[in-house]
Structures are given as structure tokens and as C-alpha cells.
Amino acid sequence: MHAKHDARKTTANARAAFLARFEAEVDPDGTLSPEERRRRAEHARSAYFTRLALAAVKARRQRRDGGVVAMGGEDLQGLVEEVTARRVTQGLAAEGGDGSAA
């Protein structure tokens, strides 16, 4: 199936529904302008994936240490800053390193 069909077309409806979830989350009544709804939805999506990254880190640490990992507020803030810095670095690398489009 994968060799015969374009993956982007095959998953288009699922991706659209996934992204619509965030728009509905940030504007359940539909009162925001489309631009503001999109902007807030992008931030909600980013927060969602940051929470997933945090859960993955906690699980890896728990497996590594063989026990329960409890993270306090300072640990969480440090992890969020680390993930954000990594995303910025990856974004710059993808753009050519200096912020200009490659």
C-alpha cells in the first residue's frame, strides 16, 4: 500500500482532524478571528508536544534508574528550556544556521 499511495494524501484527513482538535480547544465557541485562532492553536499544539517530550524523558529516566522519577517545578522549567533551546537550534540548522532560508 505504501509504495502505491502518497502518504500525505492517505493521512490528510487524520492530520486535519488532529490539528482541528487544537483549534476547538482554544476557541470552543468560534468567537476568535481565524488568525488568532490559528496562532493560539499553534501554541496549544507546541505545548502538547512539549508535554509529550516531558513524559518521554520521565519514562526514560525511570527505566534508566529503575524507579519512579518525580520532577519538581524547577526540574520541569529546566526541561522546558532545554527542549525549547533544542527546537530553536534545530530550526536554525534547518534554515542554514543563521536564520536565513537555505
N, CA, C and O atoms as a GROMACS GRO file, in nm:
protein
  408
    1MET      N    1   0.081  -0.118   0.000
    1MET     CA    2   0.000   0.000   0.000
    1MET      C    3   0.086   0.126   0.000
    1MET      O    4   0.055   0.221  -0.072
    2HIS      N    5   0.193   0.129   0.078
    2HIS     CA    6   0.273   0.249   0.092
    2HIS      C    7   0.346   0.286  -0.036
    2HIS      O    8   0.367   0.404  -0.063
    3ALA      N    9   0.384   0.188  -0.114
    3ALA     CA   10   0.454   0.218  -0.238
    3ALA      C   11   0.359   0.267  -0.346
    3ALA      O   12   0.401   0.334  -0.440
    4LYS      N   13   0.232   0.235  -0.334
    4LYS     CA   14   0.135   0.270  -0.437
    4LYS      C   15   0.062   0.400  -0.409
    4LYS      O   16   0.006   0.460  -0.501
    5HIS      N   17   0.062   0.447  -0.284
    5HIS     CA   18  -0.016   0.565  -0.246
    5HIS      C   19   0.071   0.667  -0.176
    5HIS      O   20   0.162   0.633  -0.100
    6ASP      N   21   0.043   0.793  -0.202
    6ASP     CA   22   0.114   0.904  -0.138
    6ASP      C   23   0.071   0.911   0.010
    6ASP      O   24  -0.047   0.923   0.040
    7ALA      N   25   0.167   0.904   0.098
    7ALA     CA   26   0.137   0.904   0.243
    7ALA      C   27   0.069   1.034   0.286
    7ALA      O   28  -0.017   1.031   0.374
    8ARG      N   29   0.105   1.146   0.225
    8ARG     CA   30   0.042   1.274   0.261
    8ARG      C   31  -0.107   1.271   0.228
    8ARG      O   32  -0.189   1.321   0.305
    9LYS      N   33  -0.142   1.213   0.114
    9LYS     CA   34  -0.283   1.204   0.076
    9LYS      C   35  -0.357   1.104   0.165
    9LYS      O   36  -0.471   1.127   0.204
   10THR      N   37  -0.292   0.995   0.195
   10THR     CA   38  -0.354   0.889   0.274
   10THR      C   39  -0.389   0.937   0.415
   10THR      O   40  -0.492   0.899   0.470
   11THR      N   41  -0.304   1.021   0.471
   11THR     CA   42  -0.324   1.065   0.609
   11THR      C   43  -0.378   1.208   0.621
   11THR      O   44  -0.386   1.261   0.732
   12ALA      N   45  -0.416   1.269   0.511
   12ALA     CA   46  -0.461   1.409   0.512
   12ALA      C   47  -0.579   1.431   0.606
   12ALA      O   48  -0.578   1.526   0.684
   13ASN      N   49  -0.680   1.345   0.600
   13ASN     CA   50  -0.798   1.362   0.687
   13ASN      C   51  -0.763   1.348   0.834
   13ASN      O   52  -0.813   1.422   0.918
   14ALA      N   53  -0.677   1.253   0.865
   14ALA     CA   54  -0.637   1.232   1.005
   14ALA      C   55  -0.557   1.351   1.056
   14ALA      O   56  -0.579   1.395   1.169
   15ARG      N   57  -0.466   1.404   0.976
   15ARG     CA   58  -0.388   1.521   1.017
   15ARG      C   59  -0.477   1.643   1.036
   15ARG      O   60  -0.459   1.719   1.131
   16ALA      N   61  -0.573   1.661   0.947
   16ALA     CA   62  -0.665   1.774   0.958
   16ALA      C   63  -0.748   1.765   1.086
   16ALA      O   64  -0.769   1.865   1.154
   17ALA      N   65  -0.795   1.645   1.119
   17ALA     CA   66  -0.874   1.626   1.241
   17ALA      C   67  -0.787   1.650   1.365
   17ALA      O   68  -0.834   1.708   1.463
   18PHE      N   69  -0.663   1.605   1.361
   18PHE     CA   70  -0.572   1.624   1.473
   18PHE      C   71  -0.547   1.773   1.497
   18PHE      O   72  -0.551   1.819   1.611
   19LEU      N   73  -0.522   1.849   1.390
   19LEU     CA   74  -0.498   1.992   1.404
   19LEU      C   75  -0.625   2.067   1.443
   19LEU      O   76  -0.618   2.166   1.517
   20ALA      N   77  -0.741   2.022   1.394
   20ALA     CA   78  -0.869   2.086   1.429
   20ALA      C   79  -0.896   2.073   1.579
   20ALA      O   80  -0.964   2.157   1.638
   21ARG      N   81  -0.844   1.968   1.638
   21ARG     CA   82  -0.860   1.948   1.783
   21ARG      C   83  -0.808   2.067   1.861
   21ARG      O   84  -0.870   2.110   1.958
   22PHE      N   85  -0.694   2.120   1.819
   22PHE     CA   86  -0.634   2.231   1.891
   22PHE      C   87  -0.712   2.360   1.868
   22PHE      O   88  -0.725   2.441   1.959
   23GLU      N   89  -0.765   2.378   1.748
   23GLU     CA   90  -0.848   2.497   1.723
   23GLU      C   91  -0.974   2.493   1.810
   23GLU      O   92  -1.015   2.595   1.865
   24ALA      N   93  -1.034   2.375   1.821
   24ALA     CA   94  -1.154   2.362   1.905
   24ALA      C   95  -1.120   2.382   2.052
   24ALA      O   96  -1.202   2.432   2.129
   25GLU      N   97  -1.001   2.342   2.090
   25GLU     CA   98  -0.958   2.356   2.230
   25GLU      C   99  -0.940   2.503   2.268
   25GLU      O  100  -0.978   2.544   2.377
   26VAL      N  101  -0.882   2.583   2.178
   26VAL     CA  102  -0.853   2.723   2.211
   26VAL      C  103  -0.970   2.816   2.183
   26VAL      O  104  -0.975   2.927   2.237
   27ASP      N  105  -1.065   2.774   2.099
   27ASP     CA  106  -1.179   2.859   2.065
   27ASP      C  107  -1.305   2.774   2.050
   27ASP      O  108  -1.356   2.758   1.939
   28PRO      N  109  -1.355   2.720   2.161
   28PRO     CA  110  -1.471   2.629   2.152
   28PRO      C  111  -1.598   2.697   2.101
   28PRO      O  112  -1.684   2.630   2.043
   29ASP      N  113  -1.610   2.828   2.121
   29ASP     CA  114  -1.731   2.898   2.076
   29ASP      C  115  -1.717   2.958   1.937
   29ASP      O  116  -1.815   3.007   1.881
   30GLY      N  117  -1.597   2.956   1.881
   30GLY     CA  118  -1.575   3.011   1.748
   30GLY      C  119  -1.582   3.162   1.743
   30GLY      O  120  -1.624   3.218   1.641
   31THR      N  121  -1.542   3.230   1.850
   31THR     CA  122  -1.553   3.375   1.856
   31THR      C  123  -1.425   3.448   1.814
   31THR      O  124  -1.429   3.568   1.787
   32LEU      N  125  -1.314   3.379   1.809
   32LEU     CA  126  -1.187   3.443   1.772
   32LEU      C  127  -1.177   3.460   1.620
   32LEU      O  128  -1.243   3.390   1.544
   33SER      N  129  -1.093   3.554   1.579
   33SER     CA  130  -1.068   3.570   1.436
   33SER      C  131  -0.988   3.447   1.389
   33SER      O  132  -0.919   3.384   1.470
   34PRO      N  133  -0.997   3.412   1.262
   34PRO     CA  134  -0.923   3.294   1.212
   34PRO      C  135  -0.772   3.303   1.239
   34PRO      O  136  -0.709   3.203   1.270
   35GLU      N  137  -0.716   3.423   1.227
   35GLU     CA  138  -0.571   3.438   1.251
   35GLU      C  139  -0.536   3.412   1.397
   35GLU      O  140  -0.438   3.344   1.426
   36GLU      N  141  -0.616   3.468   1.488
   36GLU     CA  142  -0.590   3.449   1.631
   36GLU      C  143  -0.613   3.304   1.671
   36GLU      O  144  -0.537   3.249   1.751
   37ARG      N  145  -0.718   3.242   1.618
   37ARG     CA  146  -0.746   3.101   1.646
   37ARG      C  147  -0.630   3.014   1.601
   37ARG      O  148  -0.587   2.924   1.673
   38ARG      N  149  -0.578   3.042   1.480
   38ARG     CA  150  -0.465   2.964   1.426
   38ARG      C  151  -0.341   2.984   1.513
   38ARG      O  152  -0.271   2.887   1.543
   39ARG      N  153  -0.314   3.109   1.553
   39ARG     CA  154  -0.197   3.138   1.636
   39ARG      C  155  -0.206   3.064   1.769
   39ARG      O  156  -0.108   3.002   1.813
   40ARG      N  157  -0.321   3.072   1.833
   40ARG     CA  158  -0.338   3.004   1.962
   40ARG      C  159  -0.333   2.852   1.946
   40ARG      O  160  -0.279   2.783   2.032
   41ALA      N  161  -0.388   2.801   1.836
   41ALA     CA  162  -0.385   2.657   1.812
   41ALA      C  163  -0.242   2.609   1.792
   41ALA      O  164  -0.206   2.500   1.838
   42GLU      N  165  -0.159   2.689   1.725
   42GLU     CA  166  -0.018   2.652   1.708
   42GLU      C  167   0.053   2.644   1.843
   42GLU      O  168   0.134   2.555   1.866
   43HIS      N  169   0.022   2.739   1.931
   43HIS     CA  170   0.083   2.736   2.065
   43HIS      C  171   0.032   2.616   2.146
   43HIS      O  172   0.109   2.553   2.218
   44ALA      N  173  -0.096   2.585   2.134
   44ALA     CA  174  -0.151   2.469   2.204
   44ALA      C  175  -0.087   2.340   2.153
   44ALA      O  176  -0.058   2.249   2.230
   45ARG      N  177  -0.066   2.332   2.022
   45ARG     CA  178  -0.002   2.215   1.962
   45ARG      C  179   0.142   2.202   2.012
   45ARG      O  180   0.187   2.093   2.045
   46SER      N  181   0.213   2.315   2.018
   46SER     CA  182   0.350   2.314   2.068
   46SER      C  183   0.355   2.269   2.214
   46SER      O  184   0.441   2.190   2.253
   47ALA      N  185   0.261   2.318   2.295
   47ALA     CA  186   0.255   2.278   2.436
   47ALA      C  187   0.225   2.128   2.448
   47ALA      O  188   0.281   2.061   2.535
   48TYR      N  189   0.139   2.078   2.362
   48TYR     CA  190   0.104   1.935   2.362
   48TYR      C  191   0.230   1.850   2.339
   48TYR      O  192   0.255   1.754   2.412
   49PHE      N  193   0.308   1.888   2.238
   49PHE     CA  194   0.427   1.810   2.207
   49PHE      C  195   0.536   1.829   2.312
   49PHE      O  196   0.616   1.738   2.334
   50THR      N  197   0.540   1.943   2.377
   50THR     CA  198   0.635   1.964   2.488
   50THR      C  199   0.599   1.872   2.604
   50THR      O  200   0.687   1.813   2.667
   51ARG      N  201   0.468   1.859   2.633
   51ARG     CA  202   0.425   1.767   2.739
   51ARG      C  203   0.459   1.623   2.702
   51ARG      O  204   0.499   1.545   2.789
   52LEU      N  205   0.444   1.587   2.574
   52LEU     CA  206   0.483   1.451   2.531
   52LEU      C  207   0.633   1.430   2.551
   52LEU      O  208   0.675   1.323   2.596
   53ALA      N  209   0.712   1.530   2.517
   53ALA     CA  210   0.858   1.519   2.534
   53ALA      C  211   0.893   1.501   2.682
   53ALA      O  212   0.980   1.422   2.716
   54LEU      N  213   0.824   1.576   2.768
   54LEU     CA  214   0.847   1.563   2.912
   54LEU      C  215   0.813   1.422   2.959
   54LEU      O  216   0.888   1.362   3.036
   55ALA      N  217   0.701   1.370   2.914
   55ALA     CA  218   0.661   1.234   2.954
   55ALA      C  219   0.763   1.132   2.905
   55ALA      O  220   0.792   1.035   2.976
   56ALA      N  221   0.818   1.152   2.786
   56ALA     CA  222   0.919   1.059   2.732
   56ALA      C  223   1.046   1.064   2.816
   56ALA      O  224   1.105   0.960   2.845
   57VAL      N  225   1.088   1.185   2.853
   57VAL     CA  226   1.208   1.199   2.936
   57VAL      C  227   1.187   1.131   3.071
   57VAL      O  228   1.275   1.060   3.120
   58LYS      N  229   1.072   1.154   3.130
   58LYS     CA  230   1.043   1.090   3.259
   58LYS      C  231   1.046   0.938   3.248
   58LYS      O  232   1.101   0.870   3.335
   59ALA      N  233   0.987   0.885   3.141
   59ALA     CA  234   0.985   0.740   3.122
   59ALA      C  235   1.126   0.685   3.102
   59ALA      O  236   1.160   0.581   3.159
   60ARG      N  237   1.208   0.755   3.022
   60ARG     CA  238   1.346   0.708   3.000
   60ARG      C  239   1.425   0.713   3.130
   60ARG      O  240   1.501   0.620   3.160
   61ARG      N  241   1.408   0.819   3.207
   61ARG     CA  242   1.480   0.828   3.334
   61ARG      C  243   1.434   0.720   3.431
   61ARG      O  244   1.514   0.663   3.505
   62GLN      N  245   1.304   0.693   3.430
   62GLN     CA  246   1.252   0.590   3.519
   62GLN      C  247   1.308   0.454   3.480
   62GLN      O  248   1.348   0.376   3.567
   63ARG      N  249   1.311   0.424   3.349
   63ARG     CA  250   1.368   0.297   3.304
   63ARG      C  251   1.516   0.289   3.337
   63ARG      O  252   1.565   0.185   3.382
   64ARG      N  253   1.586   0.399   3.316
   64ARG     CA  254   1.730   0.401   3.341
   64ARG      C  255   1.760   0.382   3.489
   64ARG      O  256   1.850   0.306   3.525
   65ASP      N  257   1.685   0.451   3.574
   65ASP     CA  258   1.712   0.448   3.717
   65ASP      C  259   1.640   0.334   3.789
   65ASP      O  260   1.668   0.306   3.906
   66GLY      N  261   1.549   0.271   3.721
   66GLY     CA  262   1.477   0.159   3.780
   66GLY      C  263   1.380   0.199   3.890
   66GLY      O  264   1.348   0.117   3.976
   67GLY      N  265   1.333   0.319   3.888
   67GLY     CA  266   1.239   0.363   3.990
   67GLY      C  267   1.152   0.476   3.941
   67GLY      O  268   1.154   0.512   3.823
   68VAL      N  269   1.076   0.528   4.032
   68VAL     CA  270   0.985   0.637   3.999
   68VAL      C  271   1.062   0.768   3.998
   68VAL      O  272   1.143   0.795   4.088
   69VAL      N  273   1.038   0.849   3.897
   69VAL     CA  274   1.104   0.978   3.886
   69VAL      C  275   1.003   1.087   3.916
   69VAL      O  276   0.900   1.098   3.849
   70ALA      N  277   1.032   1.167   4.017
   70ALA     CA  278   0.945   1.280   4.050
   70ALA      C  279   1.019   1.407   4.011
   70ALA      O  280   1.134   1.427   4.049
   71MET      N  281   0.953   1.491   3.934
   71MET     CA  282   1.015   1.615   3.891
   71MET      C  283   0.940   1.732   3.953
   71MET      O  284   0.818   1.741   3.943
   72GLY      N  285   1.014   1.820   4.015
   72GLY     CA  286   0.953   1.939   4.074
   72GLY      C  287   0.943   2.051   3.971
   72GLY      O  288   0.980   2.033   3.855
   73GLY      N  289   0.892   2.165   4.013
   73GLY     CA  290   0.871   2.278   3.924
   73GLY      C  291   0.999   2.327   3.859
   73GLY      O  292   0.999   2.359   3.740
   74GLU      N  293   1.109   2.332   3.935
   74GLU     CA  294   1.236   2.379   3.879
   74GLU      C  295   1.288   2.280   3.776
   74GLU      O  296   1.342   2.321   3.673
   75ASP      N  297   1.273   2.150   3.802
   75ASP     CA  298   1.316   2.049   3.706
   75ASP      C  299   1.236   2.062   3.577
   75ASP      O  300   1.290   2.053   3.467
   76LEU      N  301   1.106   2.082   3.592
   76LEU     CA  302   1.019   2.095   3.476
   76LEU      C  303   1.056   2.219   3.395
   76LEU      O  304   1.063   2.212   3.273
   77GLN      N  305   1.080   2.331   3.462
   77GLN     CA  306   1.117   2.454   3.392
   77GLN      C  307   1.249   2.434   3.318
   77GLN      O  308   1.263   2.478   3.204
   78GLY      N  309   1.344   2.370   3.381
   78GLY     CA  310   1.473   2.343   3.316
   78GLY      C  311   1.457   2.256   3.193
   78GLY      O  312   1.522   2.278   3.091
   79LEU      N  313   1.370   2.155   3.203
   79LEU     CA  314   1.348   2.067   3.090
   79LEU      C  315   1.279   2.141   2.975
   79LEU      O  316   1.315   2.123   2.859
   80VAL      N  317   1.181   2.224   3.008
   80VAL     CA  318   1.112   2.302   2.904
   80VAL      C  319   1.211   2.393   2.834
   80VAL      O  320   1.207   2.405   2.712
   81GLU      N  321   1.300   2.459   2.909
   81GLU     CA  322   1.400   2.546   2.848
   81GLU      C  323   1.495   2.467   2.760
   81GLU      O  324   1.534   2.513   2.653
   82GLU      N  325   1.533   2.347   2.804
   82GLU     CA  326   1.622   2.262   2.725
   82GLU      C  327   1.556   2.221   2.594
   82GLU      O  328   1.618   2.227   2.488
   83VAL      N  329   1.429   2.178   2.601
   83VAL     CA  330   1.357   2.137   2.481
   83VAL      C  331   1.340   2.255   2.386
   83VAL      O  332   1.357   2.240   2.265
   84THR      N  333   1.306   2.372   2.440
   84THR     CA  334   1.288   2.491   2.358
   84THR      C  335   1.419   2.529   2.289
   84THR      O  336   1.420   2.559   2.170
   85ALA      N  337   1.529   2.527   2.362
   85ALA     CA  338   1.659   2.560   2.303
   85ALA      C  339   1.694   2.461   2.192
   85ALA      O  340   1.747   2.500   2.088
   86ARG      N  341   1.665   2.335   2.214
   86ARG     CA  342   1.694   2.232   2.114
   86ARG      C  343   1.612   2.257   1.987
   86ARG      O  344   1.664   2.242   1.876
   87ARG      N  345   1.484   2.294   2.003
   87ARG     CA  346   1.399   2.322   1.887
   87ARG      C  347   1.450   2.443   1.811
   87ARG      O  348   1.451   2.442   1.688
   88VAL      N  349   1.493   2.546   1.881
   88VAL     CA  350   1.545   2.666   1.816
   88VAL      C  351   1.671   2.631   1.739
   88VAL      O  352   1.687   2.672   1.624
   89THR      N  353   1.760   2.554   1.801
   89THR     CA  354   1.884   2.513   1.736
   89THR      C  355   1.855   2.430   1.612
   89THR      O  356   1.918   2.450   1.508
   90GLN      N  357   1.760   2.337   1.622
   90GLN     CA  358   1.725   2.254   1.507
   90GLN      C  359   1.663   2.339   1.397
   90GLN      O  360   1.688   2.316   1.279
   91GLY      N  361   1.582   2.438   1.435
   91GLY     CA  362   1.521   2.526   1.337
   91GLY      C  363   1.625   2.608   1.263
   91GLY      O  364   1.616   2.626   1.142
   92LEU      N  365   1.724   2.659   1.337
   92LEU     CA  366   1.831   2.737   1.274
   92LEU      C  367   1.913   2.650   1.181
   92LEU      O  368   1.950   2.694   1.073
   93ALA      N  369   1.942   2.527   1.223
   93ALA     CA  370   2.018   2.437   1.139
   93ALA      C  371   1.944   2.407   1.009
   93ALA      O  372   2.005   2.399   0.902
   94ALA      N  373   1.812   2.391   1.019
   94ALA     CA  374   1.732   2.362   0.900
   94ALA      C  375   1.727   2.483   0.807
   94ALA      O  376   1.711   2.467   0.686
   95GLU      N  377   1.739   2.604   0.863
   95GLU     CA  378   1.732   2.726   0.783
   95GLU      C  379   1.869   2.767   0.729
   95GLU      O  380   1.878   2.863   0.652
   96GLY      N  381   1.972   2.700   0.766
   96GLY     CA  382   2.104   2.735   0.717
   96GLY      C  383   2.198   2.787   0.823
   96GLY      O  384   2.311   2.825   0.792
   97GLY      N  385   2.154   2.788   0.949
   97GLY     CA  386   2.241   2.823   1.059
   97GLY      C  387   2.236   2.966   1.104
   97GLY      O  388   2.266   2.996   1.219
   98ASP      N  389   2.198   3.058   1.015
   98ASP     CA  390   2.196   3.198   1.054
   98ASP      C  391   2.056   3.258   1.052
   98ASP      O  392   2.041   3.379   1.063
   99GLY      N  393   1.955   3.173   1.039
   99GLY     CA  394   1.818   3.220   1.038
   99GLY      C  395   1.765   3.251   0.899
   99GLY      O  396   1.646   3.275   0.882
  100SER      N  397   1.853   3.249   0.799
  100SER     CA  398   1.806   3.273   0.663
  100SER      C  399   1.764   3.142   0.600
  100SER      O  400   1.815   3.036   0.637
  101ALA      N  401   1.672   3.148   0.508
  101ALA     CA  402   1.624   3.027   0.442
  101ALA      C  403   1.736   2.966   0.360
  101ALA      O  404   1.809   3.037   0.290
  102ALA      N  405   1.750   2.835   0.369
  102ALA     CA  406   1.857   2.765   0.298
  102ALA      C  407   1.819   2.741   0.153
  102ALA      O  408   1.897   2.683   0.078
   0.00000   0.00000   0.00000
